[in-house]
Amino acid sequence: MMNTVVTLPTEQAPQAVEEFGRLERQIIVILDFGSQYSELIARRIRETQVYSEVLSYRTPAEQLRKLNPKGIILSGGPNSVYSNGAPHCDPEIWHLGIPILGVCYGMQLMVNQLGGEVAKADRGEYGKASLYIDDPTDLLTNVEDGTTMWMSHGDSVTQMPPGFEILAHTENTPCAAIAHHEQKLYGVQFHPEVVHSIGGLALIRNFVYHICECEPTWTTAAFVEEAIREIRAKVGDKRVLLALSGGVDSSTLAFLLHKAIGDQLTCVFIDQGFMRKYEPERLVKLFQEQFHIPVEYVNARDRFLNMMEGVTDPEEKRRRIGHEFIRTFEETSKRLGPFDYLAQGTLYPDVIESADTNVDPNTGERVAVKIKSHHNVGGLPKDLRFKLVEPLRKLFKDEVRKVGRSIGLPEEIVQRQPFPGPGLAIRILGEVTAERLNILRDADLIVRQEINQRGLYHEYWQAFAVLLPIRSVGVMGDQRTYAYPIVLRIVKSEDGMTADWARVPYDVLEVISNRIVNEVKGVNRVVFDITSKPPGTIEWE
């Protein structure tokens, strides 16, 4: 059960009504003020089975009126509302008669624009805090008094706007939740969307169901039905070339496209040489013999490896791999084609993390920061000769799994851990060589074998090995060695947006380390990465 989230430029907002209004007119809009959690808010809304969109904070009130959302959520953000150039929404939104929930910065903006005051707090509040409820109705119905909420603010409300009252407080924050009940305006000084906020989902449900009066009508079945309609309408009688990788994303896309257009789909697997051990052979056999979906296998290992010679910059790796993928598909299309469309399993986190810095032309404010390019987003060349079909572009990984499962994708693939498009090329820091690829393949196989044998595979979001481009001294068989270190990266996560390192049992780490050092030639040291995301990323490049 789910709903999708759509990020649209302001000028395209009316189009969203036309495209999606056929399916569901219940919309919760999130106005993004630069928070890293804006999409997480949307994901939480989707968990209530209500449709949502993420729009820029600059969206005019008139366009919001045309969208006719059931509710509006103002996200958090890194700014202070009283600073020069701080992002402000159209003040007319307060007069739309639509329920509004301000989260952290969003609450402070609400207070600032409606006649209250916000100032730097004597004591900031970060991390977990106990929420003490003064008014348990409406927004805080069924939220336990004293529950833990996640704080992250250095400013606080010092004077309430006319008509507002306090709903809850914490030890350091007198106005932790506020409301103007008559106008259905609410604000919280914490982040209910993060997992650390114990009562957060209950609060969100109260806003969606009780205050906005939405009903849970946006489902996986509805998404599949609409996606198939849109694919058929867009593609018509043209042929589609699919970049198949074997992961849950591209496999779900293959099943969805095959269901929508049948023989108009041609699946092509480009073996670029950066896959894990035995995976290319397994993939082709699985699709052709078990799923009965033909796959064109293209061996491009030497081509990609030669292209990576001397390249050490991770962004350059991604750009070259993305560029070469497209070029290889173009050549394949000439041989098998003609094709008009290229299908890609691009997901919403790919789009988020590949977004260039969004600069407000009026204030110069930076709203989003580019973290890294994904090969199927940032690596596309400017002279792309295909039109793109990306039905999964607005979904998170867990939503893709639900879609895959609903259309018959086997659990073997549905539950497969995420694997980056550039493959092992970005798990080898520095230059990618044949020697380093072979070392990493063997080490990674051991990690997966030991995790699988102990029934831990589904306990972790990702478990893999990384090869560092350095050597260290070791001793093996009374002889000095000078070999590579392997990093174990094993994390837990809900959607890949945030992650924490997994507390893997010591005996499992011991076996993995011993096997890698003894069985993988060229490695004499194994280390374990205990960095969360943020500040690190899950992948090392």
Stockholm file with secondary structure:
# STOCKHOLM 1.0

chainA/1-541         MMNTVVTLPTEQAPQAVEEFGRLERQIIVILDFGSQYSELIARRIRETQVYSEVLSYRTPAEQLRKLNPKGIILSGGPNSVYSNGAPHCDPEIWHLGIPILGVCYGMQLMVNQLGGEVAKADRGEYGKASLYIDDPTDLLTNVEDGTTMWMSHGDSVTQMPPGFEILAHTENTPCAAIAHHEQKLYGVQFHPEVVHSIGGLALIRNFVYHICECEPTWTTAAFVEEAIREIRAKVGDKRVLLALSGGVDSSTLAFLLHKAIGDQLTCVFIDQGFMRKYEPERLVKLFQEQFHIPVEYVNARDRFLNMMEGVTDPEEKRRRIGHEFIRTFEETSKRLGPFDYLAQGTLYPDVIESADTNVDPNTGERVAVKIKSHHNVGGLPKDLRFKLVEPLRKLFKDEVRKVGRSIGLPEEIVQRQPFPGPGLAIRILGEVTAERLNILRDADLIVRQEINQRGLYHEYWQAFAVLLPIRSVGVMGDQRTYAYPIVLRIVKSEDGMTADWARVPYDVLEVISNRIVNEVKGVNRVVFDITSKPPGTIEWE
#=GR chainA/1-541 SS CCCCEEEECGGGHHHHHHHHTTTCCCEEEEEESSCTTHHHHHHHHHHTTCEEEEEETTCCHHHHHHHCCSEEEECCCSSCTTSTTCCCCCGGGGGSCCCEEEETHHHHHHHHHTTCEEEEEEEEEEEEEEEEESCCSGGGTTCCTTEEEEEEEEEEEEECCTTCEEEEECSSCSCSEEEETTTTEEEESBCTTSTTCTTHHHHHHIIIIIISCCCCCCCHHHHHHHHHHHHHHHHTTCCEEEECCSSHHHHHHHHHHHHHHGGGEEEEEEECSCSCTTHHHHHHHIIIIIICCCEEEEECHHHHHHHTTTCCCHHHHHHHHHHHHHHHHHHHHHHHCCCCEEECCCCHHHHHHHCCCCBCTTTCCBCCCCCCCCTTTTTCCTTCCSEEECTTTTCCHHHHHHHHHHTTCCHHHHTCCCCCTTGGGGSBCSCCCHHHHHHHHHHHHHHHHHHHHTTCGGGCSEEEEEECSCCEEEEETTEEEEEEEEEEEEEECSSSSSBEECCCCHHHHHHHHHHHHHHSTTEEEEEECCCCBTTSCSSCC
#=GC SS_cons         CCCCEEEECGGGHHHHHHHHTTTCCCEEEEEESSCTTHHHHHHHHHHTTCEEEEEETTCCHHHHHHHCCSEEEECCCSSCTTSTTCCCCCGGGGGSCCCEEEETHHHHHHHHHTTCEEEEEEEEEEEEEEEEESCCSGGGTTCCTTEEEEEEEEEEEEECCTTCEEEEECSSCSCSEEEETTTTEEEESBCTTSTTCTTHHHHHHIIIIIISCCCCCCCHHHHHHHHHHHHHHHHTTCCEEEECCSSHHHHHHHHHHHHHHGGGEEEEEEECSCSCTTHHHHHHHIIIIIICCCEEEEECHHHHHHHTTTCCCHHHHHHHHHHHHHHHHHHHHHHHCCCCEEECCCCHHHHHHHCCCCBCTTTCCBCCCCCCCCTTTTTCCTTCCSEEECTTTTCCHHHHHHHHHHTTCCHHHHTCCCCCTTGGGGSBCSCCCHHHHHHHHHHHHHHHHHHHHTTCGGGCSEEEEEECSCCEEEEETTEEEEEEEEEEEEEECSSSSSBEECCCCHHHHHHHHHHHHHHSTTEEEEEECCCCBTTSCSSCC
//
